[in-house]
Amino acid sequence: MNILEFFQGMGFMQMTWQQGVMLLVSFFLLYLAIHKKYEPLLLLPIAFGMLLTNLPGAGMFHDELWTAFLDPSSPAYHSYGAILKGAGLLDVLYIGVKAGVYPCLIFIGVGAMTDFGPLIANPKSLLLGAAAQIGIFVTFLCAYAMGFTPAEAGSIGIIGGADGPTSIFLTSKLAPHLLGPIAIAAYSYMALVPVIQPPIMRALTTKKERAIKMGQLRPVSKTEKIVFPIVITAIVALILPDAAPLIGCLMLGNLMKECGVVDRLTKTAQNELMNIVVIFLGLSVGATATANSFLTAKTLMILSMGIVAFGLGSAGGVLLAKFMNLFLKEKINPLIGSAGVSAVPMAARVSQTVGQEENPSNFLLMHAMGPNVAGVIGSAVAAGVLLTMLG
């Protein structure tokens, strides 16, 4: 009898075909992370979290606890205490996502590794970063027209910002049941920047435009770099309080880097803190990709609209640069506009690569970094706008 109970308790005996499919999906994502090196730092823990959550009988993540957490009619509504009473390992880690802690901590690390010098030296690049956010809002309208709720549509649209932590932050607030597919879409398309962007860039520009050479950026003083994060935090937070957590953490990390008096904190934010939080974030986000939530028609629609959002964002920056050239004496190479999505620094490198195909002596990397880091700010602001409107 004990032997029979042992065999009946095996995960193999409890597995549904849906869980089997999700395990295969997790294996495929692990292959992409390890062999293809597609955003491995986050895709690997996300894929492994997906593997753990779909192991039958493991009890590491409980959908029903989080359903009750989000149900206003439930006694457990917004009760972390109720979550902890029946929690598995991944339920506990997911609290950091639901409370918006992990994305903000990652933004401290991102800020500590970001140089806003190119943006300060060429403030016009802020407009290119803003234009690249058009993909977010166009996709939001399209998703809403296709039958998604406003909150779901906003979460799908934010994929167009090509900013994983921002996508996770907004989705955890507006549509947590879509967190798995949206996070996977966001990081997959970020990894595919070198594949997705060049055809769009070439289609929207002429050979002459791609060969435009830009002059050297002016030097930026240390004082400017110190004042910038303080001023941006104050302005954005006063205008859009819902964007304050992301912008504030981003600029805190950058201020620590630029002021030069807290090197130990800067190194911790860049390395130990960033690495620890990435592990927790990836595992807990992957845990939400259960068979019930992931294997739906909505997932395919999200993946399809995500690439549309990303493509529109890339096109928006290029088209605005072309429009600005109608009025500027010193022309902008439109290729740097595509870097307005916040896939740092990959999108800037793509601008450099495509530009050098037309003119090997053309060095666009530092010019493209301006819109690129502006895109990080822009996606956080866009998330704040959507959270204010829909939260």
C-alpha positions in Angstrom: 0.0 0.0 0.0 2.8 2.4 0.9 4.5 1.7 -2.4 1.3 2.4 -4.3 0.9 5.7 -2.4 4.5 6.6 -3.3 3.9 6.0 -7.0 0.5 7.9 -6.8 2.3 10.8 -5.2 4.9 11.1 -8.0 4.7 14.3 -10.1 4.5 12.1 -13.2 1.1 10.7 -12.0 -0.3 14.2 -11.4 0.9 16.0 -14.5 -1.6 17.4 -16.9 -0.9 17.9 -20.6 -0.9 21.6 -20.0 1.8 21.4 -17.4 3.8 19.2 -19.8 3.6 21.9 -22.5 4.7 24.5 -20.1 7.7 22.4 -19.1 8.6 22.2 -22.8 8.2 26.0 -23.1 10.6 26.5 -20.1 13.2 24.1 -21.7 13.0 26.1 -24.9 13.5 29.4 -23.1 16.4 27.9 -21.2 17.9 26.9 -24.6 17.5 30.5 -25.8 19.2 31.9 -22.7 22.1 29.4 -22.5 22.8 28.5 -26.1 21.6 31.6 -28.0 22.5 34.0 -25.1 19.2 36.0 -25.5 19.1 38.2 -22.4 20.4 35.3 -20.3 20.7 37.2 -17.0 16.9 37.4 -16.8 15.6 34.9 -19.3 17.4 32.0 -17.5 15.9 32.6 -14.0 12.5 33.4 -15.6 12.6 30.1 -17.6 13.7 28.2 -14.5 10.9 29.9 -12.4 8.5 28.7 -15.1 9.9 25.2 -14.8 9.5 25.2 -11.0 6.0 26.5 -10.9 4.7 23.9 -13.4 6.1 20.9 -11.5 3.0 19.1 -10.3 2.9 18.6 -6.5 5.9 20.8 -5.8 3.6 23.5 -4.2 6.0 26.4 -4.8 3.5 28.8 -6.2 -0.2 29.0 -5.6 -2.4 30.7 -8.1 -5.4 30.5 -5.8 -3.7 32.5 -3.1 -3.1 35.4 -5.5 -6.5 35.2 -7.0 -8.0 35.7 -3.5 -5.4 38.5 -2.9 -6.9 40.4 -5.9 -10.5 39.6 -5.2 -12.3 42.5 -3.3 -14.9 40.1 -2.0 -12.4 37.8 -0.4 -11.3 38.1 3.3 -7.7 37.7 1.9 -8.0 40.8 -0.3 -4.6 42.6 -0.3 -3.5 40.6 2.7 0.1 39.5 2.5 -0.5 37.7 5.8 -2.9 35.4 4.1 -0.4 34.8 1.4 2.3 33.9 3.9 0.1 31.4 5.7 -0.1 29.0 2.8 2.9 30.2 0.8 5.5 28.2 -1.1 9.0 29.6 -1.9 8.0 31.3 -5.1 4.9 32.9 -3.4 7.2 34.6 -0.9 9.5 35.8 -3.6 6.6 37.1 -5.7 5.6 39.5 -2.9 8.6 41.6 -3.9 7.2 41.9 -7.5 3.6 42.6 -6.3 4.8 45.3 -4.0 6.9 46.9 -6.7 10.2 46.4 -4.8 12.3 44.4 -7.3 11.9 46.6 -10.4 12.8 49.7 -8.3 15.9 48.1 -6.8 17.0 47.1 -10.3 16.5 50.7 -11.4 19.0 51.8 -8.7 21.5 49.4 -10.3 20.6 50.6 -13.8 21.1 54.2 -12.7 24.5 53.4 -11.2 25.6 52.0 -14.5 24.2 54.8 -16.7 26.0 57.8 -18.1 23.5 60.6 -18.9 26.3 62.7 -20.3 25.3 62.2 -24.0 21.7 63.3 -23.1 22.9 66.4 -21.2 25.3 67.3 -24.1 22.5 67.0 -26.7 19.1 67.7 -25.0 17.4 67.3 -28.4 17.9 63.6 -27.9 15.3 63.7 -25.1 12.7 64.3 -27.8 13.8 61.2 -29.7 13.5 59.1 -26.5 10.0 60.5 -26.0 9.0 59.8 -29.7 10.0 56.2 -29.3 7.3 55.8 -26.6 4.6 56.2 -29.3 4.6 52.4 -29.7 3.3 52.1 -26.1 0.3 54.3 -26.6 -0.6 53.1 -30.1 -0.5 49.5 -28.9 -2.6 50.4 -25.9 -5.3 51.7 -28.1 -5.1 48.7 -30.4 -5.2 46.2 -27.5 -8.2 48.0 -26.1 -10.0 47.9 -29.5 -9.3 44.1 -29.6 -11.2 43.5 -26.4 -8.6 43.7 -23.6 -9.6 45.7 -20.6 -7.9 49.2 -20.2 -5.6 47.8 -17.5 -4.6 44.8 -19.7 -4.1 47.0 -22.7 -1.8 49.4 -20.8 0.3 46.5 -19.6 0.6 45.1 -23.2 1.5 48.6 -24.5 4.4 49.0 -22.1 6.2 46.2 -23.9 6.9 48.8 -26.6 9.2 50.7 -24.2 11.7 47.7 -24.4 12.3 48.0 -20.6 11.8 44.8 -18.7 11.7 46.2 -15.1 9.2 48.9 -16.1 7.0 46.3 -17.9 7.0 44.1 -14.8 6.4 47.1 -12.5 3.4 48.3 -14.4 1.9 44.9 -15.1 2.2 43.8 -11.5 0.0 46.8 -10.6 -2.5 46.7 -13.5 -2.8 43.2 -14.8 -0.8 40.7 -12.7 -2.5 37.7 -14.3 -0.6 38.7 -17.5 2.8 39.1 -15.9 4.3 35.9 -17.3 3.6 36.4 -21.0 4.3 40.2 -20.8 7.7 39.7 -19.1 8.7 37.0 -21.5 7.7 39.1 -24.5 9.5 42.2 -23.2 12.8 40.4 -22.6 12.6 38.3 -25.7 12.1 41.4 -27.9 14.9 43.2 -26.1 17.2 40.3 -26.9 16.1 40.5 -30.6 16.9 44.2 -31.0 19.7 43.5 -33.5 17.2 41.4 -35.6 14.0 43.6 -35.4 15.4 47.1 -35.7 17.7 47.2 -38.7 15.0 46.4 -41.4 12.8 49.1 -39.9 15.7 51.6 -39.9 16.6 50.9 -43.5 13.0 51.0 -44.7 12.5 54.5 -43.2 15.7 56.2 -44.2 17.7 56.8 -47.4 21.3 55.9 -48.0 22.2 59.6 -47.8 20.5 60.0 -44.4 22.1 56.9 -43.0 25.5 58.3 -43.9 25.1 61.6 -42.1 28.1 62.3 -39.9 27.5 64.1 -36.6 30.0 66.3 -34.8 31.6 65.5 -31.5 29.5 66.0 -28.4 30.5 68.8 -26.0 32.2 67.9 -22.7 29.8 67.7 -19.8 30.9 69.0 -16.4 30.7 67.0 -13.2 28.3 69.6 -11.8 25.9 69.1 -14.6 25.9 65.3 -14.1 25.2 65.8 -10.4 22.4 68.3 -10.8 20.7 66.4 -13.6 19.3 63.4 -11.6 18.2 65.7 -8.7 16.3 68.1 -11.1 14.8 65.3 -13.2 13.5 63.5 -10.0 11.9 66.6 -8.7 10.3 67.6 -12.0 8.9 64.2 -12.9 7.7 63.4 -9.4 5.9 66.7 -9.0 4.2 66.4 -12.4 3.6 62.6 -12.3 3.8 61.1 -8.8 3.1 57.6 -10.0 6.4 57.6 -11.9 8.3 58.7 -8.8 9.3 55.1 -7.6 11.0 54.2 -10.9 12.5 57.6 -11.7 13.5 58.2 -8.1 15.4 54.9 -7.9 17.0 55.4 -11.3 18.2 58.8 -10.5 19.4 57.8 -7.0 21.7 55.2 -8.5 22.9 57.7 -11.1 23.6 60.4 -8.4 25.6 57.9 -6.3 27.7 57.2 -9.4 28.3 60.8 -10.4 28.8 62.4 -7.0 31.9 60.3 -6.4 31.6 60.2 -2.6 29.8 56.8 -2.1 31.9 54.5 -4.3 31.1 51.5 -2.0 27.4 52.0 -2.5 27.8 52.5 -6.2 29.7 49.3 -6.6 27.1 47.4 -4.5 24.3 48.7 -6.6 26.1 47.8 -9.8 27.0 44.3 -8.8 25.8 42.5 -5.6 22.4 44.3 -5.3 21.7 44.0 -9.0 22.6 40.4 -9.2 20.6 39.3 -6.2 17.5 41.1 -7.2 17.7 39.8 -10.8 17.6 36.3 -9.5 14.6 36.9 -7.2 12.8 38.9 -9.9 13.4 36.3 -12.7 12.3 33.3 -10.6 9.1 35.0 -9.2 8.1 36.4 -12.6 8.6 33.0 -14.2 6.5 31.5 -11.4 3.4 33.4 -12.7 3.6 31.6 -16.0 1.4 28.7 -14.9 -0.4 26.5 -17.4 -3.7 28.1 -16.6 -2.5 31.6 -17.1 -0.1 31.1 -20.0 -1.7 28.6 -22.4 -4.4 31.0 -23.6 -5.3 32.9 -26.8 -4.4 36.1 -24.9 -0.8 35.0 -24.7 -0.4 34.7 -28.5 -2.1 38.1 -28.9 0.3 39.6 -26.3 3.3 38.2 -28.1 2.0 39.5 -31.5 1.1 43.0 -30.2 4.4 43.2 -28.3 6.5 43.1 -31.4 4.2 45.6 -33.1 4.7 47.9 -30.1 8.4 47.5 -30.3 8.5 48.1 -34.0 6.4 51.3 -33.7 8.6 52.6 -31.0 11.7 52.1 -33.1 10.0 53.8 -36.1 8.7 56.7 -34.0 12.2 57.8 -33.0 13.5 57.6 -36.6 10.6 59.5 -38.1 10.9 62.3 -35.5 14.7 62.6 -36.3 13.8 63.0 -40.0 11.2 65.6 -39.1 13.6 67.6 -36.9 16.1 67.6 -39.8 13.7 69.8 -41.8 14.5 72.6 -39.3 18.0 71.9 -38.1 21.2 73.4 -39.6 23.3 70.6 -38.1 21.5 67.4 -39.3 20.8 64.5 -37.0 21.5 61.0 -38.4 17.9 59.5 -38.2 19.4 56.1 -37.2 20.0 57.3 -33.7 16.2 57.8 -33.3 15.7 54.1 -33.2 17.8 54.0 -30.0 15.0 55.8 -28.2 13.7 52.5 -27.0 15.3 51.8 -23.7 17.2 48.6 -24.5 20.5 50.0 -23.2 23.0 49.9 -24.7 22.0 47.3 -27.4 19.8 49.7 -29.3 22.6 52.3 -29.5 25.0 49.7 -30.8 22.5 48.8 -33.5 22.5 52.4 -34.6 26.2 52.4 -34.7 26.4 49.2 -36.7 23.8 50.2 -39.3 25.4 53.7 -39.7 28.9 52.2 -40.3 27.5 50.0 -43.1 26.9 53.1 -45.1 29.9 55.1 -43.9 32.7 53.1 -42.1 34.1 56.4 -40.6 30.8 57.2 -39.0 30.7 56.9 -35.2 27.2 57.2 -33.9 27.4 55.3 -30.6 27.7 58.2 -28.2 25.1 60.2 -30.1 22.8 57.2 -30.0 23.3 56.8 -26.2 21.5 60.1 -25.7 18.1 58.9 -27.0 18.8 55.5 -25.5 19.1 56.7 -21.9 16.3 59.2 -22.6 14.2 56.1 -23.5 14.8 54.7 -20.0 13.3 57.9 -18.6 10.6 58.0 -21.2 9.4 54.4 -20.5 9.2 55.1 -16.8 7.2 58.3 -17.4 4.9 56.4 -19.8 4.4 53.8 -17.1 3.5 56.6 -14.6 1.0 58.0 -17.1 -0.7 54.7 -17.6 -0.7 53.9 -13.9 -2.3 57.4 -13.2 -4.9 56.8 -15.9 -5.7 53.2 -15.2 -4.5 52.3 -11.7 
